[in-house]
Amino acid sequence: MPLSMVREGEPGVIRRVGGKEETRRFLENLGFVAGGTVTVISRSSGNMIVNVKDSRIAIGKDMAGKILV
């Protein structure tokens, strides 16, 4: 399921990062790689704050939809 559907506080394992090559590379540089763990910290107005590789990152709902857990 896409990361945008994961509940707050629930950890998930990243299965695949979709989208165009440029988008995938951008997300992988932020730490969203297959096999990594990601936890949704909070949601606000369609944006999300997630914890990945001991860093908190804010991403939009559209980007979160490209990350499958």
Biopython code that builds the backbone (N, CA, C, O; Angstrom):
import numpy as np
from Bio.PDB.StructureBuilder import StructureBuilder

atoms = [
    (1, "MET", "N", (0.840, -1.176, 0.000)),
    (1, "MET", "CA", (0.000, 0.000, 0.000)),
    (1, "MET", "C", (0.885, 1.239, 0.000)),
    (1, "MET", "O", (2.031, 1.167, 0.445)),
    (2, "PRO", "N", (0.395, 2.360, -0.481)),
    (2, "PRO", "CA", (1.207, 3.578, -0.501)),
    (2, "PRO", "C", (1.436, 4.122, 0.910)),
    (2, "PRO", "O", (0.617, 3.919, 1.807)),
    (3, "LEU", "N", (2.540, 4.803, 1.088)),
    (3, "LEU", "CA", (2.881, 5.402, 2.375)),
    (3, "LEU", "C", (1.802, 6.376, 2.837)),
    (3, "LEU", "O", (1.603, 6.553, 4.039)),
    (4, "SER", "N", (1.115, 7.000, 1.911)),
    (4, "SER", "CA", (0.074, 7.975, 2.264)),
    (4, "SER", "C", (-1.088, 7.330, 3.021)),
    (4, "SER", "O", (-1.882, 8.045, 3.633)),
    (5, "MET", "N", (-1.209, 6.002, 2.997)),
    (5, "MET", "CA", (-2.300, 5.310, 3.694)),
    (5, "MET", "C", (-1.879, 4.718, 5.044)),
    (5, "MET", "O", (-2.717, 4.173, 5.763)),
    (6, "VAL", "N", (-0.599, 4.819, 5.394)),
    (6, "VAL", "CA", (-0.111, 4.272, 6.659)),
    (6, "VAL", "C", (-0.546, 5.183, 7.803)),
    (6, "VAL", "O", (-0.504, 6.407, 7.683)),
    (7, "ARG", "N", (-0.966, 4.573, 8.920)),
    (7, "ARG", "CA", (-1.418, 5.347, 10.082)),
    (7, "ARG", "C", (-0.238, 5.958, 10.830)),
    (7, "ARG", "O", (0.890, 5.473, 10.745)),
    (8, "GLU", "N", (-0.519, 7.026, 11.559)),
    (8, "GLU", "CA", (0.509, 7.686, 12.370)),
    (8, "GLU", "C", (1.061, 6.723, 13.410)),
    (8, "GLU", "O", (0.308, 5.990, 14.050)),
    (9, "GLY", "N", (2.374, 6.728, 13.574)),
    (9, "GLY", "CA", (3.034, 5.892, 14.565)),
    (9, "GLY", "C", (3.274, 4.462, 14.135)),
    (9, "GLY", "O", (3.928, 3.700, 14.848)),
    (10, "GLU", "N", (2.759, 4.090, 12.991)),
    (10, "GLU", "CA", (2.887, 2.710, 12.506)),
    (10, "GLU", "C", (4.104, 2.585, 11.587)),
    (10, "GLU", "O", (4.144, 3.225, 10.536)),
    (11, "PRO", "N", (5.097, 1.773, 11.963)),
    (11, "PRO", "CA", (6.267, 1.615, 11.083)),
    (11, "PRO", "C", (5.944, 0.714, 9.887)),
    (11, "PRO", "O", (5.079, -0.157, 9.971)),
    (12, "GLY", "N", (6.631, 0.927, 8.804)),
    (12, "GLY", "CA", (6.461, 0.096, 7.620)),
    (12, "GLY", "C", (7.793, -0.092, 6.921)),
    (12, "GLY", "O", (8.697, 0.733, 7.052)),
    (13, "VAL", "N", (7.906, -1.172, 6.186)),
    (13, "VAL", "CA", (9.115, -1.451, 5.409)),
    (13, "VAL", "C", (8.859, -1.021, 3.971)),
    (13, "VAL", "O", (7.848, -1.396, 3.377)),
    (14, "ILE", "N", (9.758, -0.250, 3.424)),
    (14, "ILE", "CA", (9.616, 0.239, 2.052)),
    (14, "ILE", "C", (9.833, -0.929, 1.092)),
    (14, "ILE", "O", (10.883, -1.571, 1.113)),
    (15, "ARG", "N", (8.847, -1.197, 0.261)),
    (15, "ARG", "CA", (8.927, -2.294, -0.714)),
    (15, "ARG", "C", (9.435, -1.801, -2.066)),
    (15, "ARG", "O", (10.238, -2.465, -2.721)),
    (16, "ARG", "N", (8.947, -0.612, -2.479)),
    (16, "ARG", "CA", (9.305, -0.102, -3.808)),
    (16, "ARG", "C", (9.088, 1.399, -3.846)),
    (16, "ARG", "O", (8.202, 1.923, -3.171)),
    (17, "VAL", "N", (9.890, 2.082, -4.627)),
    (17, "VAL", "CA", (9.719, 3.514, -4.858)),
    (17, "VAL", "C", (9.379, 3.682, -6.327)),
    (17, "VAL", "O", (10.166, 3.306, -7.196)),
    (18, "GLY", "N", (8.214, 4.244, -6.607)),
    (18, "GLY", "CA", (7.745, 4.391, -7.977)),
    (18, "GLY", "C", (7.951, 5.799, -8.513)),
    (18, "GLY", "O", (8.615, 6.624, -7.886)),
    (19, "GLY", "N", (7.384, 6.058, -9.659)),
    (19, "GLY", "CA", (7.484, 7.376, -10.282)),
    (19, "GLY", "C", (8.540, 7.400, -11.370)),
    (19, "GLY", "O", (9.143, 6.381, -11.705)),
    (20, "LYS", "N", (8.747, 8.599, -11.915)),
    (20, "LYS", "CA", (9.759, 8.780, -12.952)),
    (20, "LYS", "C", (11.146, 8.603, -12.344)),
    (20, "LYS", "O", (11.318, 8.674, -11.127)),
    (21, "GLU", "N", (12.126, 8.372, -13.203)),
    (21, "GLU", "CA", (13.508, 8.155, -12.751)),
    (21, "GLU", "C", (13.996, 9.297, -11.867)),
    (21, "GLU", "O", (14.629, 9.061, -10.839)),
    (22, "GLU", "N", (13.707, 10.519, -12.260)),
    (22, "GLU", "CA", (14.136, 11.693, -11.498)),
    (22, "GLU", "C", (13.505, 11.706, -10.096)),
    (22, "GLU", "O", (14.171, 12.030, -9.114)),
    (23, "THR", "N", (12.225, 11.354, -10.016)),
    (23, "THR", "CA", (11.528, 11.305, -8.730)),
    (23, "THR", "C", (12.086, 10.198, -7.853)),
    (23, "THR", "O", (12.324, 10.408, -6.664)),
    (24, "ARG", "N", (12.294, 9.028, -8.427)),
    (24, "ARG", "CA", (12.865, 7.906, -7.662)),
    (24, "ARG", "C", (14.237, 8.258, -7.098)),
    (24, "ARG", "O", (14.524, 7.979, -5.934)),
    (25, "ARG", "N", (15.075, 8.866, -7.915)),
    (25, "ARG", "CA", (16.413, 9.246, -7.476)),
    (25, "ARG", "C", (16.344, 10.264, -6.338)),
    (25, "ARG", "O", (17.101, 10.165, -5.372)),
    (26, "PHE", "N", (15.441, 11.239, -6.447)),
    (26, "PHE", "CA", (15.264, 12.238, -5.399)),
    (26, "PHE", "C", (14.857, 11.585, -4.079)),
    (26, "PHE", "O", (15.430, 11.883, -3.031)),
    (27, "LEU", "N", (13.865, 10.696, -4.134)),
    (27, "LEU", "CA", (13.397, 10.030, -2.919)),
    (27, "LEU", "C", (14.465, 9.109, -2.332)),
    (27, "LEU", "O", (14.602, 9.025, -1.111)),
    (28, "GLU", "N", (15.216, 8.426, -3.177)),
    (28, "GLU", "CA", (16.289, 7.559, -2.693)),
    (28, "GLU", "C", (17.395, 8.368, -2.030)),
    (28, "GLU", "O", (17.990, 7.909, -1.055)),
    (29, "ASN", "N", (17.680, 9.556, -2.536)),
    (29, "ASN", "CA", (18.675, 10.421, -1.914)),
    (29, "ASN", "C", (18.221, 10.903, -0.541)),
    (29, "ASN", "O", (19.054, 11.196, 0.317)),
    (30, "LEU", "N", (16.910, 10.987, -0.322)),
    (30, "LEU", "CA", (16.373, 11.370, 0.983)),
    (30, "LEU", "C", (16.393, 10.200, 1.972)),
    (30, "LEU", "O", (16.224, 10.395, 3.175)),
    (31, "GLY", "N", (16.601, 8.980, 1.455)),
    (31, "GLY", "CA", (16.674, 7.816, 2.324)),
    (31, "GLY", "C", (15.554, 6.809, 2.122)),
    (31, "GLY", "O", (15.501, 5.800, 2.825)),
    (32, "PHE", "N", (14.665, 7.062, 1.183)),
    (32, "PHE", "CA", (13.566, 6.137, 0.896)),
    (32, "PHE", "C", (14.057, 5.054, -0.060)),
    (32, "PHE", "O", (13.878, 5.165, -1.272)),
    (33, "VAL", "N", (14.675, 4.009, 0.487)),
    (33, "VAL", "CA", (15.195, 2.911, -0.320)),
    (33, "VAL", "C", (14.483, 1.618, 0.061)),
    (33, "VAL", "O", (14.050, 1.453, 1.201)),
    (34, "ALA", "N", (14.363, 0.712, -0.892)),
    (34, "ALA", "CA", (13.700, -0.568, -0.645)),
    (34, "ALA", "C", (14.398, -1.296, 0.499)),
    (34, "ALA", "O", (15.624, -1.386, 0.542)),
    (35, "GLY", "N", (13.592, -1.812, 1.424)),
    (35, "GLY", "CA", (14.116, -2.519, 2.578)),
    (35, "GLY", "C", (14.274, -1.643, 3.805)),
    (35, "GLY", "O", (14.455, -2.153, 4.911)),
    (36, "GLY", "N", (14.208, -0.332, 3.628)),
    (36, "GLY", "CA", (14.334, 0.599, 4.751)),
    (36, "GLY", "C", (13.028, 0.711, 5.532)),
    (36, "GLY", "O", (11.956, 0.387, 5.022)),
    (37, "THR", "N", (13.133, 1.171, 6.767)),
    (37, "THR", "CA", (11.955, 1.338, 7.614)),
    (37, "THR", "C", (11.552, 2.806, 7.634)),
    (37, "THR", "O", (12.398, 3.696, 7.716)),
    (38, "VAL", "N", (10.252, 3.042, 7.557)),
    (38, "VAL", "CA", (9.712, 4.398, 7.595)),
    (38, "VAL", "C", (8.538, 4.425, 8.566)),
    (38, "VAL", "O", (7.733, 3.494, 8.606)),
    (39, "THR", "N", (8.446, 5.509, 9.356)),
    (39, "THR", "CA", (7.361, 5.667, 10.318)),
    (39, "THR", "C", (6.712, 7.028, 10.091)),
    (39, "THR", "O", (7.404, 8.041, 9.986)),
    (40, "VAL", "N", (5.382, 7.050, 10.015)),
    (40, "VAL", "CA", (4.651, 8.307, 9.871)),
    (40, "VAL", "C", (4.570, 8.959, 11.247)),
    (40, "VAL", "O", (4.046, 8.360, 12.186)),
    (41, "ILE", "N", (5.080, 10.171, 11.372)),
    (41, "ILE", "CA", (5.065, 10.905, 12.632)),
    (41, "ILE", "C", (3.769, 11.705, 12.756)),
    (41, "ILE", "O", (3.087, 11.626, 13.777)),
    (42, "SER", "N", (3.427, 12.473, 11.724)),
    (42, "SER", "CA", (2.191, 13.261, 11.767)),
    (42, "SER", "C", (1.728, 13.616, 10.365)),
    (42, "SER", "O", (2.470, 13.489, 9.391)),
    (43, "ARG", "N", (0.481, 14.064, 10.289)),
    (43, "ARG", "CA", (-0.134, 14.508, 9.032)),
    (43, "ARG", "C", (-0.745, 15.882, 9.253)),
    (43, "ARG", "O", (-1.247, 16.187, 10.334)),
    (44, "SER", "N", (-0.695, 16.704, 8.217)),
    (44, "SER", "CA", (-1.293, 18.024, 8.307)),
    (44, "SER", "C", (-1.552, 18.558, 6.902)),
    (44, "SER", "O", (-0.619, 18.723, 6.116)),
    (45, "SER", "N", (-2.798, 18.824, 6.592)),
    (45, "SER", "CA", (-3.185, 19.432, 5.316)),
    (45, "SER", "C", (-2.631, 18.717, 4.092)),
    (45, "SER", "O", (-2.215, 19.373, 3.138)),
    (46, "GLY", "N", (-2.618, 17.402, 4.096)),
    (46, "GLY", "CA", (-2.131, 16.644, 2.955)),
    (46, "GLY", "C", (-0.632, 16.415, 2.958)),
    (46, "GLY", "O", (-0.122, 15.673, 2.117)),
    (47, "ASN", "N", (0.082, 17.033, 3.882)),
    (47, "ASN", "CA", (1.516, 16.810, 4.006)),
    (47, "ASN", "C", (1.771, 15.841, 5.143)),
    (47, "ASN", "O", (0.937, 15.680, 6.034)),
    (48, "MET", "N", (2.929, 15.195, 5.109)),
    (48, "MET", "CA", (3.277, 14.211, 6.129)),
    (48, "MET", "C", (4.687, 14.460, 6.630)),
    (48, "MET", "O", (5.563, 14.891, 5.879)),
    (49, "ILE", "N", (4.891, 14.184, 7.906)),
    (49, "ILE", "CA", (6.236, 14.161, 8.463)),
    (49, "ILE", "C", (6.527, 12.706, 8.777)),
    (49, "ILE", "O", (5.793, 12.055, 9.521)),
    (50, "VAL", "N", (7.616, 12.203, 8.193)),
    (50, "VAL", "CA", (7.965, 10.795, 8.371)),
    (50, "VAL", "C", (9.371, 10.688, 8.927)),
    (50, "VAL", "O", (10.199, 11.581, 8.746)),
    (51, "ASN", "N", (9.625, 9.589, 9.602)),
    (51, "ASN", "CA", (10.952, 9.301, 10.144)),
    (51, "ASN", "C", (11.564, 8.198, 9.290)),
    (51, "ASN", "O", (11.031, 7.091, 9.221)),
    (52, "VAL", "N", (12.676, 8.502, 8.644)),
    (52, "VAL", "CA", (13.372, 7.530, 7.825)),
    (52, "VAL", "C", (14.869, 7.702, 8.065)),
    (52, "VAL", "O", (15.394, 8.811, 7.967)),
    (53, "LYS", "N", (15.553, 6.604, 8.378)),
    (53, "LYS", "CA", (16.995, 6.621, 8.664)),
    (53, "LYS", "C", (17.349, 7.666, 9.710)),
    (53, "LYS", "O", (18.274, 8.453, 9.511)),
    (54, "ASP", "N", (16.625, 7.682, 10.821)),
    (54, "ASP", "CA", (16.869, 8.598, 11.939)),
    (54, "ASP", "C", (16.771, 10.072, 11.559)),
    (54, "ASP", "O", (17.372, 10.919, 12.220)),
    (55, "SER", "N", (16.031, 10.388, 10.515)),
    (55, "SER", "CA", (15.799, 11.775, 10.102)),
    (55, "SER", "C", (14.311, 11.994, 9.910)),
    (55, "SER", "O", (13.597, 11.097, 9.460)),
    (56, "ARG", "N", (13.847, 13.176, 10.249)),
    (56, "ARG", "CA", (12.447, 13.535, 9.999)),
    (56, "ARG", "C", (12.384, 14.326, 8.711)),
    (56, "ARG", "O", (13.117, 15.297, 8.520)),
    (57, "ILE", "N", (11.495, 13.893, 7.828)),
    (57, "ILE", "CA", (11.377, 14.506, 6.513)),
    (57, "ILE", "C", (9.917, 14.826, 6.255)),
    (57, "ILE", "O", (9.041, 14.004, 6.525)),
    (58, "ALA", "N", (9.649, 16.014, 5.735)),
    (58, "ALA", "CA", (8.296, 16.405, 5.352)),
    (58, "ALA", "C", (8.127, 16.155, 3.853)),
    (58, "ALA", "O", (8.927, 16.617, 3.040)),
    (59, "ILE", "N", (7.074, 15.417, 3.503)),
    (59, "ILE", "CA", (6.782, 15.169, 2.086)),
    (59, "ILE", "C", (5.301, 15.388, 1.844)),
    (59, "ILE", "O", (4.486, 15.302, 2.762)),
    (60, "GLY", "N", (4.968, 15.669, 0.605)),
    (60, "GLY", "CA", (3.580, 15.861, 0.216)),
    (60, "GLY", "C", (2.886, 14.530, -0.012)),
    (60, "GLY", "O", (3.532, 13.493, -0.162)),
    (61, "LYS", "N", (1.565, 14.574, -0.037)),
    (61, "LYS", "CA", (0.766, 13.371, -0.218)),
    (61, "LYS", "C", (1.055, 12.709, -1.576)),
    (61, "LYS", "O", (1.041, 11.483, -1.683)),
    (62, "ASP", "N", (1.314, 13.518, -2.604)),
    (62, "ASP", "CA", (1.607, 12.960, -3.933)),
    (62, "ASP", "C", (2.925, 12.175, -3.935)),
    (62, "ASP", "O", (3.013, 11.117, -4.559)),
    (63, "MET", "N", (3.941, 12.686, -3.244)),
    (63, "MET", "CA", (5.205, 11.961, -3.144)),
    (63, "MET", "C", (5.038, 10.702, -2.295)),
    (63, "MET", "O", (5.598, 9.653, -2.616)),
    (64, "ALA", "N", (4.273, 10.807, -1.217)),
    (64, "ALA", "CA", (4.039, 9.660, -0.343)),
    (64, "ALA", "C", (3.313, 8.545, -1.102)),
    (64, "ALA", "O", (3.485, 7.370, -0.780)),
    (65, "GLY", "N", (2.513, 8.896, -2.093)),
    (65, "GLY", "CA", (1.805, 7.909, -2.888)),
    (65, "GLY", "C", (2.725, 7.092, -3.783)),
    (65, "GLY", "O", (2.341, 6.018, -4.247)),
    (66, "LYS", "N", (3.928, 7.584, -4.029)),
    (66, "LYS", "CA", (4.881, 6.870, -4.879)),
    (66, "LYS", "C", (5.736, 5.882, -4.090)),
    (66, "LYS", "O", (6.454, 5.070, -4.673)),
    (67, "ILE", "N", (5.655, 5.956, -2.755)),
    (67, "ILE", "CA", (6.441, 5.067, -1.900)),
    (67, "ILE", "C", (5.530, 3.946, -1.410)),
    (67, "ILE", "O", (4.566, 4.201, -0.688)),
    (68, "LEU", "N", (5.826, 2.712, -1.797)),
    (68, "LEU", "CA", (4.988, 1.579, -1.422)),
    (68, "LEU", "C", (5.618, 0.840, -0.252)),
    (68, "LEU", "O", (6.809, 0.529, -0.255)),
    (69, "VAL", "N", (4.777, 0.564, 0.759)),
    (69, "VAL", "CA", (5.249, -0.150, 1.964)),
    (69, "VAL", "C", (4.502, -1.453, 2.105)),
    (69, "VAL", "O", (4.745, -2.205, 3.049)),
]
sb = StructureBuilder()
sb.init_structure("model")
sb.init_model(0)
sb.init_chain("A")
sb.init_seg("    ")
for serial, (resi, resn, name, xyz) in enumerate(atoms, 1):
    if name == "N":
        sb.init_residue(resn, " ", resi, " ")
    sb.init_atom(name, np.array(xyz, "f"), 0.0, 1.0, " ", f" {name:<3s}", serial, name[0])
structure = sb.get_structure()
